[in-house]
Amino acid sequence: MGLSDPVGMSYNAFLINTGSKLVLIDAGTGGKLDDNPGFHGCGRLLTNLRAAGYTPEQVDEVYISHLGPDHIGGLTQAGERTFPNAILRASKKETEFFLDPTKAAAMIAESDNKAQTKTWLEFYIDIFEPYVKAGKFADFDDAVQLVPGIRALATHGHTPGHTSYVVKSRGQTMIVIGDLVHVGALQFENPSLSTTFDADANTAAAQRKRILQLAADEHDWIAGAHLSFPGIGHVLLAKKGYLWVPASYTIPH
Ligand SMILES: [Zn+2]
């Protein structure tokens, strides 16, 4: 595929204007991972949002694919909500274990690495609490219609509540797949390949195959958090696995 080591990776978030609502899917790192050389170049969501002609105050809803720090870091800045007018929504399966203090305490107690588990739980709580306290967080069960044109689609596996979002507009469908594919160069051809980031590798692979097959059958658009920018394209059935056909990227004018 012409890639060299280390392979560069995009960190995409998707802003959808439904006509009546401005919906952001995932929120990037927010610069919170800048100490890690692998994340240099991240943390530019707000700059790019403004360049696209929008302000954080205009965002009505924020949907989270899962709790990856590269997907939720941008939800807060200095402990404040980055999107002060937005309702934050995520799968109940993804958030209940740390938003419920009893479940969080039990998780720490059961962990082999209590200090690390506590650090991660605190990271999640720090990010979600400003929204919870402001009455701006609402979890959801699987397969719920969130706003007209966008519904949640359970694709658990990468994490226990990993969620994709199906966007319909003017006869076209786009599936925002979060982290179903991390390394497009390998995983389209061989969707059985999982990464060490997948909490449940077998389930993650099954979901990847299911959604890629669905997108190929229906000729739906795919939008991936870690596919090369802008991360939007189609998949075609190939002799082996699938062929990724990226959208022809043009600057809108
Ligand atoms: Zn990710």
Boltz pocket constraint, residues with backbone or C-beta under 6 A from the ligand:
constraints:
  - pocket:
      binder: B
      contacts: [[A, 68], [A, 70], [A, 71], [A, 179], [A, 225], [A, 226]]
      max_distance: 6.0
